[in-house]
Amino acid sequence: MNSEPSRVRSIDVFRAVTMFLMIFVNDLDDVPNTPQWIHHAKMNADALGLADTIFPAFLFIVGLSIPFAFQNRIKRGDYHAPLRIVMRSFALIFMGFFFSNVDSYSEAYALLPRPVWESLMVFSFFFIFLDYSKDTSKLKKYLLQGFGCALLIVLSILYRSKDPVHHWLHFTWWEILGLIGWSYLVCALIYYYSKGYLWIQAAAWIFFMFFNIDFHFGMLSFLDPLRQYIWLSGNGAMQAFTMAGVFVAVLYMRLRERGELRLLWIGMLLMAVILFNLGFIVRYFSGGISKVRDTPSWVLICTAISLVVYALFIFIVDFKNKYKWFKIIEPAGSNAFTCYIVPGLFYPLFEMTNLQYPGYISQGTGGLIKCIVFAFAMVWLTGLLEKVNIKLKI
């Protein structure tokens, strides 16, 4: 175990590419006359777009990171993993709750314009979750975090909803950060209390996959009243993605210890083939391929895609040592949380200026190029912030 590197570069690259694509597809969402295969599939469509594979890949990466992160903490003498898991999950769920309320913000009844409220909310998260350096005094750290908390409290008081039933902050959905938080909570605790045994990670992964399949076959419909309030189980989709990553990471560790890492490719590709076939089989019996409804075929096929893509990155980065190919987007891999939050600062500020993109970059090929440039700009900004010690950490 001690021979393991502190960071696995293939995971960093996979995370960087996934985060870059996440920013790209989010920015492209409202750009007309662009290829439909890049976008999310329509709500009732039996289809899979590039955008539908990004979040599953990120959850897979969350799982990949768990065993290595725990190993590094143990090396540093940090044995408070359960508390760390709970606090980190709560932070993600907490932020997800606020982000999910942005869309229902009512400018007609609230004191602040929505872009102002949103940008101040993101700023408050920067003060609260900033990775303060060791040179920062405790007093200064607590004052800055206290300011962030106070700002968030004021924003909460000022919030007004356009929902006719709920006039204040309320649950709408868990949002991406919240979904990550719930999935991380469940899967990290499984890994920790199972002591990393490979067969337990495999059993948990299989359990969540079949839980998701059973859910969509109607056998677990009696849980529907709880789904919108409790995501500990949900329909198993999020946990299935994450446990797949945990299993692959533990397998990576074991095979690397034995000097047999090449066997990992064979195993991952075989698993991908099985999942692809199973995904297309259940497609016809459980609602087709649909990200919106978390259907089993979506879960199985996207997991297979993540396995194939990660196997490719292991080959390129860990075996061929081509990490430098991805240096341009490195901050998105090493500082993914900040990279995810940074666009939340840009969009409200852009909206407040009332500026408009020129017509030729608002649609079609010009729009595609604009979104690619924007994704690179957000990654570059993340790297710039990191150089001046502005980095978020949970």
C-alpha positions in Angstrom: 0.0 0.0 0.0 2.8 2.4 0.8 4.1 2.2 -2.8 1.0 4.0 -4.0 1.5 7.6 -5.3 -0.1 10.4 -3.4 -2.0 11.3 -6.6 -3.0 9.1 -9.5 -2.6 11.3 -12.5 -5.1 9.4 -14.7 -7.8 10.3 -12.2 -6.7 13.9 -12.3 -6.9 13.9 -16.1 -10.2 12.2 -16.2 -11.6 14.7 -13.7 -10.1 17.6 -15.6 -11.6 16.5 -19.0 -15.0 15.8 -17.3 -15.1 19.2 -15.6 -14.1 20.9 -18.8 -16.9 19.2 -20.6 -19.4 19.9 -17.8 -18.7 23.6 -18.2 -18.9 23.4 -22.0 -22.2 21.5 -22.2 -23.8 23.7 -19.5 -22.9 26.8 -21.4 -24.1 25.3 -24.7 -27.4 24.4 -23.2 -29.3 27.4 -24.6 -27.3 27.8 -27.8 -29.5 27.1 -30.8 -28.6 25.4 -34.1 -25.9 23.2 -32.5 -25.7 19.4 -32.9 -28.3 17.7 -30.8 -26.0 14.8 -29.9 -24.0 17.2 -27.7 -27.0 18.3 -25.6 -29.1 16.5 -23.1 -31.7 14.2 -24.7 -35.3 15.5 -24.5 -37.3 14.6 -21.4 -39.4 11.9 -22.9 -36.9 10.7 -25.5 -35.3 7.3 -25.5 -31.8 8.7 -26.3 -28.4 9.6 -24.9 -26.5 12.8 -25.6 -23.0 13.7 -24.7 -24.3 16.0 -21.9 -26.1 13.0 -20.4 -22.8 11.1 -19.8 -20.9 13.9 -18.0 -22.5 13.8 -14.6 -22.3 9.9 -14.4 -18.6 10.2 -15.2 -18.1 12.8 -12.5 -19.8 10.5 -9.9 -17.6 7.7 -11.1 -14.6 9.9 -10.5 -15.9 10.7 -7.0 -15.8 7.0 -6.4 -12.3 6.6 -7.9 -11.0 9.3 -5.5 -12.4 7.9 -2.3 -9.9 5.0 -1.6 -6.9 7.1 -2.6 -8.0 10.1 -0.5 -8.6 7.9 2.5 -5.2 6.2 2.1 -3.4 9.6 2.0 -5.3 10.8 5.1 -4.2 7.7 7.0 -0.6 8.3 6.0 -0.9 11.8 7.4 -2.2 10.4 10.7 -5.8 11.6 10.1 -8.1 9.0 11.6 -11.3 11.1 11.8 -12.7 9.8 8.5 -16.4 9.3 9.5 -16.7 12.9 10.8 -14.9 14.1 7.7 -17.3 12.2 5.4 -20.4 13.6 7.2 -19.1 17.2 7.2 -18.1 17.1 3.6 -21.4 15.6 2.5 -23.3 18.1 4.5 -21.4 21.0 2.9 -22.2 19.7 -0.6 -25.9 19.1 0.3 -26.1 22.6 2.0 -24.7 24.4 -1.1 -26.9 22.3 -3.4 -30.0 23.5 -1.5 -29.1 27.1 -2.1 -28.2 26.6 -5.8 -31.5 24.8 -6.4 -33.4 27.8 -5.1 -31.9 30.2 -7.6 -34.2 29.3 -10.4 -37.3 29.9 -8.3 -36.1 33.3 -7.1 -38.7 36.1 -7.5 -37.4 39.5 -8.5 -41.0 40.8 -8.2 -41.1 40.3 -4.4 -37.5 40.2 -3.4 -35.4 43.2 -2.5 -32.4 42.3 -4.6 -32.3 41.4 -8.3 -31.7 37.7 -8.9 -28.2 38.1 -10.4 -27.1 40.2 -7.4 -28.5 37.7 -4.9 -26.9 34.8 -6.8 -23.5 36.4 -7.1 -23.5 37.3 -3.4 -24.5 33.8 -2.5 -21.5 32.4 -4.4 -19.2 35.0 -2.7 -20.4 33.8 0.7 -19.4 30.2 -0.2 -16.0 31.5 -1.1 -15.5 33.0 2.3 -16.9 29.9 4.1 -15.2 27.2 2.2 -11.9 28.9 1.2 -8.8 26.7 1.7 -7.1 29.1 4.1 -3.3 28.8 4.2 -1.5 27.7 7.3 -0.1 31.2 7.6 -3.6 32.6 8.1 -4.3 33.3 11.8 -7.2 31.5 13.4 -8.8 34.9 14.2 -8.6 36.1 10.6 -10.0 32.7 9.3 -12.9 32.7 11.7 -13.7 36.4 11.0 -13.8 35.7 7.2 -15.8 32.6 7.6 -18.1 34.4 10.0 -18.6 37.1 7.4 -19.5 34.5 4.8 -22.0 32.9 7.2 -23.5 36.3 8.1 -23.8 37.3 4.4 -25.6 34.0 3.6 -28.0 34.5 6.6 -28.9 38.0 5.3 -29.4 36.6 1.8 -31.6 33.9 3.2 -33.8 36.5 5.0 -34.1 38.5 1.8 -35.0 35.5 -0.4 -38.5 35.4 -1.9 -39.8 32.6 -4.1 -42.1 32.8 -7.1 -43.6 29.4 -6.1 -47.2 30.2 -5.1 -47.0 27.6 -2.3 -43.6 28.2 -0.9 -42.6 31.8 -0.5 -39.2 31.3 1.1 -36.2 28.9 0.6 -37.6 25.4 0.1 -36.7 22.0 -1.3 -37.0 21.7 -5.0 -34.4 19.1 -5.9 -31.0 18.2 -4.5 -29.1 19.9 -7.4 -25.8 18.5 -8.7 -23.8 19.3 -5.5 -26.5 17.8 -3.3 -26.6 14.6 -5.4 -22.9 14.3 -5.2 -23.1 14.9 -1.4 -25.6 12.1 -0.8 -23.8 9.7 -3.0 -20.4 10.4 -1.4 -21.9 10.0 2.1 -23.3 6.5 1.4 -20.4 5.2 -0.7 -17.6 6.6 1.4 -19.1 5.2 4.6 -19.5 1.8 2.9 -15.8 1.9 1.8 -14.6 3.0 5.3 -16.6 0.6 7.4 -15.9 -2.4 5.0 -12.2 -1.6 5.4 -11.8 -1.5 1.6 -12.4 -5.2 1.0 -12.7 -5.6 -2.8 -15.6 -8.1 -2.7 -17.7 -5.7 -0.5 -17.2 -2.8 -2.9 -18.3 -5.1 -5.8 -21.3 -6.3 -3.8 -22.4 -2.8 -3.0 -22.0 -1.7 -6.7 -24.1 -4.7 -7.8 -26.7 -4.0 -5.1 -27.2 -0.4 -6.2 -27.4 -1.4 -9.9 -30.0 -4.0 -9.3 -31.8 -1.7 -6.8 -32.1 0.8 -9.7 -33.4 -1.9 -12.1 -36.0 -3.1 -9.6 -37.1 0.4 -8.9 -37.9 1.0 -12.5 -39.6 -2.4 -12.9 -42.1 -1.1 -10.3 -41.2 -3.5 -7.5 -40.1 -0.6 -5.2 -42.9 1.8 -6.0 -43.9 1.9 -2.4 -40.8 4.0 -1.7 -42.0 6.9 -4.0 -43.3 9.1 -1.2 -39.9 9.1 0.4 -37.8 9.8 -2.7 -38.3 13.5 -2.9 -37.2 13.9 0.7 -34.5 11.3 1.3 -31.7 10.6 -1.1 -29.9 8.1 1.0 -31.2 5.4 -1.3 -33.1 7.3 -4.0 -33.4 4.9 -6.9 -29.8 3.7 -6.6 -28.5 5.4 -9.7 -26.1 7.9 -8.1 -24.6 5.4 -5.7 -24.2 2.8 -8.6 -22.0 5.3 -10.5 -19.9 6.1 -7.4 -19.5 2.5 -6.2 -18.4 1.5 -9.6 -15.6 4.1 -9.2 -14.7 2.8 -5.7 -14.5 -0.8 -7.0 -12.2 0.2 -9.9 -10.0 2.2 -7.6 -9.6 -0.6 -5.1 -8.9 -3.0 -8.0 -6.3 -0.5 -9.3 -4.6 -0.5 -5.9 -4.5 -4.3 -5.6 -3.2 -4.9 -9.1 -0.6 -2.2 -8.8 0.7 -3.7 -5.6 1.2 -7.0 -7.5 2.7 -5.3 -10.6 -0.2 -6.5 -12.7 -1.9 -3.3 -13.5 -2.2 -4.2 -17.2 -4.9 -6.8 -16.1 -7.0 -3.8 -15.1 -7.6 -2.9 -18.7 -8.9 -6.4 -19.5 -11.2 -6.4 -16.5 -12.5 -2.9 -17.1 -13.2 -3.6 -20.8 -14.9 -6.9 -20.0 -17.1 -5.2 -17.4 -17.9 -2.5 -20.0 -19.0 -5.0 -22.6 -21.3 -6.7 -20.0 -22.8 -3.4 -18.9 -23.3 -2.2 -22.5 -25.2 -5.4 -23.4 -27.2 -5.4 -20.2 -28.0 -1.7 -20.7 -29.5 -2.3 -24.1 -31.4 -5.4 -23.0 -33.2 -3.6 -20.1 -33.7 -0.6 -22.3 -36.9 -2.1 -23.7 -38.4 -3.1 -20.4 -37.6 -0.1 -18.1 -38.3 3.2 -19.7 -35.6 3.4 -22.4 -32.4 5.5 -22.0 -33.2 8.6 -20.0 -31.0 10.7 -17.7 -34.1 12.6 -16.5 -35.7 9.4 -15.1 -32.5 7.7 -14.0 -33.4 4.6 -16.0 -31.3 1.4 -15.6 -30.2 1.5 -19.2 -28.8 5.0 -18.7 -27.0 3.9 -15.5 -25.5 0.8 -17.1 -24.5 2.3 -20.4 -23.0 5.5 -18.8 -21.0 3.3 -16.4 -19.7 1.3 -19.3 -18.7 4.5 -21.0 -16.8 5.7 -17.9 -15.0 2.4 -17.7 -13.8 2.6 -21.3 -12.8 6.2 -21.0 -10.9 5.7 -17.8 -9.1 2.7 -19.2 -8.0 4.9 -22.0 -6.7 7.5 -19.6 -4.8 4.9 -17.6 -3.0 3.9 -20.8 -2.2 7.4 -21.9 -1.3 9.0 -18.6 -0.1 6.2 -16.2 1.6 4.0 -18.8 2.7 6.4 -21.6 3.3 9.3 -19.2 1.5 11.8 -21.4 0.1 13.9 -18.6 1.6 17.0 -20.2 -0.9 16.6 -23.0 -3.6 17.8 -20.5 -1.6 20.5 -18.7 -3.8 23.2 -20.3 -6.8 22.0 -18.3 -4.9 20.8 -15.2 -6.7 23.2 -12.8 -10.0 21.6 -13.6 -8.6 18.3 -12.3 -6.6 19.4 -9.3 -9.1 22.1 -8.2 -12.5 20.8 -9.5 -14.7 22.3 -6.8 -13.5 25.8 -7.5 -13.8 25.2 -11.2 -17.4 24.2 -10.8 -18.2 27.3 -8.7 -16.4 29.9 -10.8 -19.0 30.0 -13.6 -21.5 30.8 -10.9 -19.7 34.1 -10.4 -19.5 34.9 -14.1 -23.1 34.3 -15.2 -24.7 36.7 -12.7 -22.1 39.4 -13.4 -22.6 39.0 -17.1 -26.4 39.2 -16.7 -26.1 42.4 -14.6 -24.1 44.2 -17.3 -27.0 43.5 -19.9 -24.3 42.8 -22.5 -25.2 40.5 -25.4 -23.0 38.2 -27.4 -22.7 39.1 -31.1 -25.1 37.2 -33.3 -22.4 35.0 -35.0 -21.3 33.5 -31.7 -24.8 33.1 -30.2 -25.7 30.1 -32.3 -24.4 27.4 -34.6 -20.7 26.9 -35.1 -19.9 30.3 -33.7 -21.8 29.3 -30.5 -19.9 26.1 -30.2 -16.6 27.9 -30.5 -17.7 30.5 -27.9 -18.6 27.7 -25.4 -15.3 26.0 -25.9 -13.5 29.3 -25.3 -15.6 30.0 -22.3 -14.8 26.5 -20.8 -11.1 27.2 -21.3 -11.5 30.6 -19.7 -13.1 29.2 -16.6 -10.4 26.6 -16.2 -7.7 29.4 -16.8 -9.4 31.6 -14.2 -9.5 28.6 -11.7 -5.7 28.2 -12.2 -5.2 32.0 -11.8 -7.1 32.0 -8.5 -5.1 29.0 -7.3 -1.9 30.9 -7.9 -3.0 33.6 -5.6 -4.1 31.0 -3.0 -7.8 31.3 -3.7 -9.0 27.7 -3.7 -12.2 26.2 -2.3 -12.0 23.1 -0.1 -14.6 21.0 1.7 
